[in-house]
């Protein structure tokens, strides 16, 4: 495949695209080191999609029946989902995060690059040298775009800081309105993890668990929406009505319990769970999460500890 493209944005970041892979990449540090890392990323980028396509049937197969995988991104995907093999999951649950992890490596190889990020559709791999940090914005409800238009993107629900001295090097989000299907009803589940692939897999698992049995929630077999879906005939959420507060709390309870279980197992550092204006934050210590404005943002003040 030769249709990979890259465009330098006005602020100095790069936009790279190849088929369904859509990245925004930025870095800070010594200028020549940053440019070398950008070029090294570009050299790697065009080969990633063809290698994934070669192994796609196995990548769409349930773990552990998928067998061994060969490409570097495919192996990252399998490693990320392997701890969750007690439930239905395929390596595709970690694809975006694994791509981001593969492409952050050139920045880590350059000592003069202070920090960098590779954002693959909202699943983000981070590189942080000593003293560096990133502040990550939280847009918790994609439904706001449908209700309010694209201008809603300018109003974040909150933000949080990721510092170099934490274990966090990946951020990922899942929910029923996202790019991928979900079996739960979360507006969003944002996970902070050791890398982007691990965060991606954990966000998928927690978002699936954030659920409640209610006949008003509309679900359809994944195969009807996408014949190639790795979820096959499993039901995925396509619409969630306005729910009573008790049902919202019950769903958040279920999701938070799963997030705490994964945190105890070392599979995530923290998680922000959002459903219909209510929020839970599960973390081992205060995550530096700040609410932005009123209304939905105020719900971000509620924190949970394991």
Secondary structure, DSSP 8 states (H G I E B T S, - for coil): ----EEEE-TTS-EEEEETTEEEEEEEEE-HHHHHHHHHHHHHHHHHHHHHHHHTHHHHTSBTTTT----SHHHHHHHHHHHTTTTSS-BGGGGHHHHHHHHHHHHHHT-TTEEEEEEEETTEEEEEE-TT-EEEEEE---THHHHHH-GGGGGS-SEEEEEETTSS--EEEEE-TTSSS--SS--SEEEEEESSHHHHHHHHHHHHHHS----TTSEEEEHHHH-TT-TTTT-EEEEE-----HHHHHHHHHHHHHHHHHHHHTTS-SEEEEEETTEEEEEESS----EE-SSGGGGGGG--B--
